[in-house]
Amino acid sequence: MTGDAPMKVDRRGGRLRGWLLDAGSEQVVQQPGPHGRPPEQRHHPWWKVMCLTGVDYFSTLGYQPGIAALAAGALSPVATLVLVLVTLLGALPVYRRVAVESPHGEGSIAMLVRLLSYWPGKLLVLVLLGFAATDFIITITLSAADATAHIDENPFLPSGLKGHEVLLTLLLLTLLGAVFLKGFGEAIGIAVVLVAVYLTLNAVVMADSLWRVVTHPSAVGDWTTTLTTGHGDPWLVVGLSLLVFPKLALGLSGFETGVAVMPSVRGDPQDSEARPLGRIRGAHRLLTTAALIMSAFLIASSVTTTVLIPAEDFQPGGPANGRALAYLAHEHLGEVFGTVYDLSTIGILWFAGASAMAGLLNLVPRYLPRYGMAPTWARAVRPLVLVFIAVAFLITVVFEASVDAQGGAYATGVLVLITSAATAVTLAAVRRRQRGRTIAFGVIAVIFVYTTLANVVERPDGVKIAACFIGGFIVVSVLSRLMRAYELRVDHVELDAVATRMIDERAGRRIRLIAHDPGRHDAAEYRAKLAQTMADNDFPDDSDVIFVEVQVTDPSDFETGLLVRGSVADGRFPVLSLAGSSVPTALAALLLEIRDRSRRRPHIYFEWSEGGPARNLLRYLAFGQGAIASVTREILRRQEPDPHRRPHVHAG
């Protein structure tokens, strides 16, 4: 009995680990990294995919009018008009271009990564992922907090729940996490229903409110009097609206999600992965339609809420704080309709968190594990869900589930992503020498740079949270690269015809390889290297050897393919040439491929690297070369535990 107990614990641990790492990561598998193979995926009409994006984008109507009223006061309609112009003339053209440049769902981050290689490119990924995580995590927490505000202000809520906003928000986050732990299936059908109901109810509220504005000119007169009294000069009104605009940046949320879901858009039958023109047209319709719908609702909501709701009701603790349109629904259309409106708002705000969670589960596995910057379990959904929900819990507690307190952090994440997209399309236009697009996109990028900096200066919470994410990503990345330094980081090996013939001809005898750092590629160099290797290792001078030469491409890459080319130098020295992210991993992969192909254990001969072991190990980690003999042997040892099947490694 006592001997069985440890086995039971192990089995339970195995079941838990299996459940956590289960292919509930279907969502991740369906969305590989920028260089992955295109997945088999269901496709949908663009308008249905727009609803999936709109769950996040349109849900900002739940809190955007209240935030605009707090930030701009009587200037809210003018400031919102500035936001709409920036949306239609700035963000929309930028992301329509991103859809053309990055039609497989990689988004603007992948565009910038393609423009920057090596370690600066990977560092850029970590920085942008930090801001993306800020955007998506705050989307989750802010949306849940605003859903709680709508629950809290409903007249039918039991009085015992009043004052427990943090607890209610944590409960909503728990339910969201439970959905993803169970497995996130097809969400488009749910999104279509939620968006259709929510926009319909909003249209009813705004139609009624606009009618009240038109039929009560005294309310409009009071607003215009307040506006002209405080800001008599029209140019002053415009200038102040521009200064207030960064606080309204929440209304730009959703564009990055729009290009991320592009692979779900149904294209034309003749579309190919190289030229998905139908998909791009569908994405353009998606982005444009969503922007037009949202612009109309934003303008209407800003006018009606500013004119019809007393300014003091927008203040923290006021009945319209964070829920201006819900206030109008209850005030003018009755408590029953208002409750129905609250339920639709709560549903779409909660599902906006699901959209943001899906974005996180798409971005992190797409980049970090592929670059060796996260443990392999980061490809699985459930461990990441637990991590993200834990972070969301922490942020909710720190900000006390306040919509107003989280607005600055959310705006920072949104603005940084849009700024990076504008910068990416500008640089792409520069590389293609498209002068008109370079100027247009450059102006847009400057506007968003200003907006981002202004938002950061006034509300630094977003940068602080993003800095925590960036720091966490960097620490995890460094530790992960160290822990995974001896993995075989080659996903496939391909031999050309000459290389195949060289190996096949030697399959019946001992296969000897000499690791060679090429210089002039002349006969004297190869003769000297052969003589030195034979003297160091004391093997016969008539040995049939193959020289192996590795060119390091981008040492910051983690997983690469290997193309092996064969040639004969000076008519007598056979050479295998290959390129990879590091010399030891390329050589280890080649040795295992030769072993499996020839069914013989090949021998490889090295010189010991000059310099201390610590310095050489750092050279290997940073530049892909250094400590080549010892690292190659260690990679082989870990990859092939059986010493009787492991290729031989000699160093002299």
N, C-alpha and C positions, 0 to 999 in steps of 0.2 A: 504493500500500500504506500509506504513512504517513498519507495523508489519511483512510483508512478506520478507523484505530485509535480516534480519538475517538468515532466513531459506535458502535463496538462497546461501548465503555464506557458510553455513554449508554443503549444498549439493555439492557445488563445492569442498570444502575441502574433503568431503567424496569420491568423484569421484577420486580426485588426490591421496588420500591415498590408495584407492582401486587399482588404476593403479600401484602405486609404489610397493604395496605388493601383486600384482597379481601373480598367479602361473606361471608367466613368469619365476619363479624359478624352472621350470621343470628340468633344468640342475642340480640344487642342489638336488632336490628330487630323481633324478636318481642316485645320488652318495652319499649315506648316510655315516655316520661316521663308524669307524672301527668295531663297535659292532652293527651296524644297520642290518636290514634284507636285504638279497640280493635283488636288484631291478630287475624288468623285463626290459631288455635292448636289443637293437638290437646288433647283433654281425656281424663282418666283417672279411674277410681274413686278415691275419697278415700283408701282404704287403700294404693293403690299410690303415691300422692303422699306419703303419710305415710312410706313407706319411703325416698323420696328425701330428705325432711327428716331421717329417722332415721339416715341415713348419718352425718350430723354429730352429731345428738343422742345416739343410742345408742352411738356410738363412744367417748364420754367414759367408758364403763365400763372402757375399756382402761387409764385412768390415774386416774380419780376415786377409787376405794377407797384406792389408795396415797397420794394427796395428802391425803385425809381422815385417814388413819392418822397421817401425818406432822404434820398441823396439830393434830389433836385427841387423838391417843394413844388411851387407853382410852375417852375420851368420843366416839369416832368414831360409834358407832351413834346416840347421842342427838343429836349435832350433825347427822348425816345425816337423822334424823327431823325436825329443825327445817327443814332444807333442803327436805324433801318437803312439809311443811306450807306453807312459803312458796311452793313451786311450785304446789300445788293450790289454795291459798286466795289467792295473790297473783298470780303471773305468769300462770297459766291464765285467770282472769277478765279480766285486763287484755288479753291477746291475743285472747280471744274477742270482746271489745269492739272491738279494733282491726280484727278481721275484718269486723265490721258497718260500722264507720266508713270503712274503706279496703279494699273488696273486690276491687280491681283490681291488687293486688300492690304498691301504693306503700309499704305499711308505715307505721310510726309516724312516720317522718321527714316524710312528706307531710302527716300530720295537723298536726304542729307548724308546718309551712311555711304551711298554710292559715290558721293562727291568727295568724301574724306575716307582714306584707307588707313591701314596700320593702327597703332594704338590711339592716335587722336580720334579716329572714327569710332572706336569702341568706347572711349571716354565720352564722346558726344552721345552715343546711345544711352549710356548710364545717366547722363544729365537729363536728356529728354524723357527717358523713362521715369525719372524722379518727378518731373513736372506732370507727365501723363498720369502717374500714380496719384499725385496730388489732385488732379482734375477728377479722376474717376472715383477715388476714395471719398473726396468731399462731395461729389455727386451723390454717392450712396448715403452719406451721413446727413447732408443738407436736405436731400429729398425725404429721407425718413423723418428728420426733424420737422419739416414742413407738413408732412402727412400727420404727424402728432399734433401740430398746431391746429390743423383742420378738425382732428378728432376732439381736441381739448375745447374748441370754441363751439362745438355743436351743442344746441340746447338739450338734446336728448341724452347726452353723456351722463352717466351716474356721477353724482357729486364726489363720491369717494375717490375717483380717479384724478380729480383736479390736483394740481401741484406735483404730479408724478410724471412730468414730461420726459425726463431722462429715462425712467424705467420703461415707459411706453415706446420710446424710440429704440431702446435696446431690444425690446420684444420684437419690434418690426425687423430689426437687423437680424435677430435670431431666426425669424421665419424666412428671411431672404437667404441666409446661410443654409437653412434646412433644405430649401429648394435645390440649391446647387450641390449639396452633399448627397441628395437623393439622385441627382442627375438632371441636367438642363436639356430638355428635348426641344421640339419645334415650338418656337415662341412667336412666330409671325402671326398665326391665327389669333392668339390672345392679344397681340399688339394691335391688330386691325380692329378688333372689337373695342378695346380700351380707347384707342385714338378716335374712332368714329363716335362713340358715346361722349367722350370728353369734349371734342370740338363742337359737337351738336349742342351740348348743354352750354358751352361757352358762347356759341352764336346766339342762343336764346337770351342769355344774360346780357350780352353786349347790345343786341337789338333793342331789348327793353330799356337798357340804360341810355343808349343813343337817342331813343324816342323821348325819354325824360329830359335829356339835355336840350333837344330841339324844342320841346314844348314848354320848357321852363327857361326862357332866355335870361331871367334874373340870375340863375346859377352861373350861366356863362359870363354874364356881366360882372358878377362878383369875382370870378377867376381872372378875367381880363383886367379888372381894376387892380387886383392884387399884383398881377404881372407887371402892369405899366407903372404902378406906384413904386414898386421896388426896383424895377429895371426899365426905365423910360426909354433908353436908347436901344433900337432893334439890334444894332451891332453888338451891344453889350450882352443882350439876350443870347445871341449866337455864340459869342465868346465864352460866356459862362456855361452854356450847354456843352461846348467842346471840352471845357475843363472838367465838367461833371461826367462826361461820357465814360471814362474808365470805370466808374462805379457801376455802370449799367452793362458791363461786359458779359454778365451772365446770360443775356439774351443772344449771345453768339454761340452758346453751347450746342453741340450736336453735329457740327460739320466734320470733325475728325471721325466720328462714328459713321457718318454717311459714306466716307470712302473706305472705311474698314469693312463694311458689309457688302462691298461691290461684288465679291464672288457669288453672292446669293442672287444677284440680278440676272434675270433671264435675257440672254442675248439673241442674236440671229443664228439660224441653223448653220450658216457658213462661218461662224466665229471660230477662231483658233486661239490657243493660249498666247500665241505670239501677237495676234491681231484681233482682240475681242471687241470689234467696233460696235456691235450691237449692245454689248454690255456697257460700253462707255456712254453710248447715247442714252441708255436707260438710267445710268448713274447721273448724267446731266439733267434728265427730267426729274429724277428724285431730288437732287440738290436744289434745283430751281423752284420746283413746286413747293417743297418744304419751306424754302426761304420766303416765297411770296405769301403763303398762308400765314406763316409766323409774323411777317411784317405787318400784314393787315390786322391781325389780332393784337399785336403790340401797340400799334397806333390807336386803335379803338379802345383798348383797355386803359392806356395812359390818359386819354381824354376823359373817359367816363369816370374813372376812379379819382382823378384830380378834381374834376368839377363837382362830383356828387358826394364825395366822402370828406368830412371835416379833417383838416390837417392834423389835429391832435389825435385822431383815431389811428393814424399810421404809426404813432410813437410806440416804443417798446411797452408791452403790456396793454396796448390799445386793441380794440376789437378787430381792426383792419390790418394789424401788424402781421405781415407774412401771408395774408389771405384776403387781399383786397377784393377780388372778384367773388369769393365766397361771401364776403360781407354784403356785397350788392345783391347776391342771389337770395340771401336770407331776408335782407331789408325790404326788397321790392317784390319778390316773387313768393314769399311765404316760407315757413319753416320746413314744410314737407319737401317742396322743390329744393330748398337750400340744403336739406339733408341728403337728397339724391345727388345734388351737385357735390357735396362734401365726399360722398362715397366714391363718385367717379374720380375726384381729385386725389383722394387717398390712394385709390387703386393705381392711377397712372404715376403718381409720385413714388409709390412703393415699387412699381415695375420699372421706373426710371433707374432705381438702384440696381435692378436685375440687369438692365442694359449696360450700366457702368461695370458691374461685376464681370459680365461677359467680355467687355473690352479689356479689363485687366487680365482675365484668363486667356485672352488672345495675345496680348502684347508680351507678357513676361515669358511664357514658354517659347514664343516665336524668336526671341533674341537671346536671353540669358543662357539657357542650357546649350544652345547651339554654339555660342561663343565661349563655352566652358566657364561661364561666369555664374553658374548656379549648380547645385547638386542635380543629379539626374531626376530625383523625385519632383523637381519643379516642373516637369512636363505633365504631371498628373494634376487633375482638377482639385481633388478633395483636400490635399495638404495645403494648396494655395488658398482655397476657400477659407480654411481655418485661420491661416495667417492674415488674410485681408479682413475677415470679420473681426479678429482680435484687434487689428489696427483701427477699424471703424469704431469698435467699442471704446477704445482709448480716446479717440478724437471726440466722440460724442460726450464722454464724461468731461473732458477738458473744456469743451465749448458749452457744456451744459445744455446740449440739444437746442442751441439758439440758431435760428436761420440767419439773423443779422450778423452774428459773430463769425459765421462761416462764409459769408458772402465774399469777403476779400480774398480768402484762400482759394475759393472756387474760381473767382475771376482770374487770379494769377495763373492757375493751371490752364484754363481755357485760352487766355491771351498768349501764353508762351507757346502753346501748340499751334495756334493760328500764326503767330509770328514766325515760328520755324517753318511752317508751310509756305508763307509768303517769301521767306528767304530762300527756301529750296527752289521754288518756281522761278525766282529772280536769277539765281545762279544757273539753273538749267537754261534759261533764255540767254544768259551771257555766253555759256559754252556753245550754244547753237548760233551765236551772233545774230540774234533776233532783236534788233535795236528798239523797235516799238514796244515789244513785250517787256524788254529789260527796263525801259523807263517806267511803263505803267505798273509793273509788278514791284519795281523798286520804290515807287511812291507809296504804294500800298504797304510795303514792308516797313517803310519809315513811319507811317501812321501807326502801325501796330507796335513798332518798337517804342514810340512815344507813349502810346496807351499803356503798354506793359510797364514801362518805367514809372509812369505816373501812378499806376495802381500799386506798384511795389513800394514806392516812397510813402504813399498815404496809408496803405494797409499791408504791412510787411509779414502778416501771418502766413500768407501763401508761400513766400520764399522760405520762411522758417520751417514749415512743414515739408516743402519740397527738398530743402537742405537735409532734413532728417532722412527722407527717402533716398536721396542721392548718396548720402554718407553710408546708409545701410547697404545700398546696392554695391558701392565700391568695396566696402569691407567684405561682404559676402562674395563678391567677384574675386578679390585677391585670395581669400581663403580657398575658394573653389578651384581656382587655377593651380594653387599649390597642392591641394589634395588630389586633383585629377591630372597632375603633371605627368604621371607614368601610364596614362591610358593610351590605348592604340587609337589615335585620333584620325583614322583613315576609314572612310565609309565604303570605298570600293577601289579596286586596283584593275587597271586596264593595260594590257600589253599590246604594242604594235606588232606587225608581222615579223620584223627583224628580231625584236626582243624575244618573241615566242619561239622563233627558230633557234636562237642561241641557247635558250634554256632546254628546249626539247632535245637538242643534239647532245647535251651533257647529262641527260636524265639517267643514262646507264653507268655513269662514273661519278667520281667525287666532284662536287661543284664548289669552286673556290671563288669568292668575291673579294675585291680589294677596294675599300672605301678611299676615294680619291678626291681631293680638293683641286679642281682643275685650274690651271694657269694658262699657259700658252697653247695647250692642246697639240704639242709637237711630239715627235717620236722620242726625242731625248728625255723629255719629261716623263713619259710612260716607262721608258727603260729604267730610269733612275728610281722611280717609285717601285717598280717590280723588284729590282735588285735589293732595295732597302727592306722591303717586306719579306723577301726570301731570307735575307740575313737575320732579320729580327725574329723570324718564326721558324727558321730551319726546316723549310720544306723543299722538295727537289726542284732543281732549276728547269726541269722540263715540264713543270706543272702547267695545266691549262687553266688560266684564270680569266675572270671578267672584271673590268674596272667599273665601279659604280660611282656616279657623280650626281649630287643632289644640289639643286638650286633652291634657296629659300625664297618663297614668294612674299606672303604677308604673315609674319610670325604671330600676329595678334589673332589670326583665324584659329579656330579650335578643330573643327572637323573639315577635312578636305578630301577630294578624290585624288587618285594617283594615276597619272598617265606615264607609262614607262616606254621610252623610245630606245631602240637599239641602233648601234652604228659601229663601224670599224675604223679606228684611227690609224693613219699611216699604213693602211693595208694589212695590219697584223694584230692590232690591239683591240679586242672586242670591248665595247663600252655600253653600259646601260645608263641613260640619262633620265632623271625624273625631277619633278618640282613639287614642293609641298610647304606647309607652314613651319615644319621643323625637320632637321636632318635625321635625328634618331627615330622619330615616328615613321618617316618615309622609309628608312632602311628596315625597320622592324616589320612593317607591312609587306615590303618586297620579299624579305626572307621567308615570311609565312606563306606568301603566295607561291614562291618557288618550291617550298617544301610540299605544299598541297598539290602543286601541279606535277612535280617530278617524283613525288613519294620518296624523296631523299632529303636528309638533313643537310642544308648547305652550310658552308663555313664562310665567315667574313672576317677580314683582317683590318685592324685599326692601328693608328699611332695614338699613343696617349697624348691628350691635350696638354699644352704648356699652361702654367699658371696654377693657382690654388684651386682646390675643389669647390669652395664656396663661390669664388668668382666665376668659375665655369658653369656652375649650376644656375647662377643668376643670368649668365649669358644665354643659357638654354631657355630659361623661362621668358626672357624679354626678347631675344633675337632668334631663337630657334636653333642655335648652334653653340657648342660648348659642352664639355663632358660627354662627348658623343658616344664613346665606347661604353662607358658605364651606364649611361641612360638607355642606350639601345638594348643592352643586356637586361636591364631591369624591366623595360617594357615587355620584352620577350618572356621574362620569368613570370610576370603577372598574367600575360595573355595565354601562356602555355605552361600550366603547373607541372606537367609531366616532363622531367628532365630528359627522358629518353626520346621525346618527340620534339624537343626544343632545338632550334638552329644553334650551331656552335658560334661563339664569339671569341676572337683572339685579339689581344692588344699587345703591342711591343714597342 
